[in-house]
Amino acid sequence: MKRTILILLACIPAISGFAGQADTLKVYSQSMKKSIPVVVIIPDTYTAEKTYPVVYLLHGYGGNFTQWVNHAPQIIEEADRYDIMIVCPDGGYSSWYLDSPSDTTSKYETFVSRELVAYIDAHYSTRRQREFRAISGLSMGGHGALYLSVRNKEIYGAAGSIAGGVDVRPFPTRWDMLRVFGDTLCCWDNWNRHTVINVIKDLKPGELSLIIDCGYDDFFLEVNRNLHKQLLEDGIPHDYTERPGAHNKEYWGNSISYHLLYFSKFFRKNEVKIDKSNP
């Protein structure tokens, strides 16, 4: 069941000893006119006769599609434990997972939520309802996961953020944001319209199942606390955790296991609902 493009094999760490399998492939983006590398993790029990929930994991600024497998190799085993698929796309060095209002060549919202989801559903045996699709990410990818899920609620039923840059406005000169959002003098409205803490105001209670966490020593802690406060004020149910840790691979490598457990419970709850409605 291992479909691997050999040119990418060197990018993926050895997975012997793990139950699941990691595929590497390239998915063509019509919107950006280029092929984008993706890691797809399938459980060892994978068969075309069964359908599987899917978790999309987004990497951070400066990372790539191998970051999750490198920093949290246990996700391969956890795909088998929870009987789920995990998809790790390349989001570019600094896309922030937007269809950038400033750089028209960067359309990562369209790629991840439209082109990639459609490709995975067409080529793998997936459960295609939103109730069986989740998205999470670290840092830039935490921003991306919440941003994409709120703007594409018909695609995702659950979302998470690990040490996410959930309000980009306090950091205008960092992480290539000026290229993505535009100059702050002429284009501040871009920053307001595309930052998670504003986008999430469109969310209604019960529309998404949310898990958000950040470390005590993380430079994004304050913006995560502000997001948590806003969600409470708006009456949006969510799981929010602060724990010891900084903005590093040790923190998010540990945190992702909590997210996968959270998503597996979300999927299982929806399976039970469907079973009860179809006796």
Buried (B, 14 or more C-beta within 10 A) or exposed (E): EEEEEEEBEEBBEEBEEBBBBBBBBBBEBEBBEEEBBBBBBBBBEBEEEEBBBBBBBBBBBEBBBBBBBBBBBBBBBBBBBBBBBBBBBBBBEBBBBBBBBBBEEBBBBBBBBBBBBEBBBEEBBBBBEBBBBBBBBBBBBBBBBBBBBBBBBEBBBBBBBBBBBBBBBEEBEEBBBBBBBBEBEEBBEBBBEBBBBBBBEEBEEEBBBBBBBBBEEBBBBEBBBBBBEBBEEEEBEBEBEBEEBEBBBEBBBBBBBBBBBBBBEBBEEBBEEEEEEEE
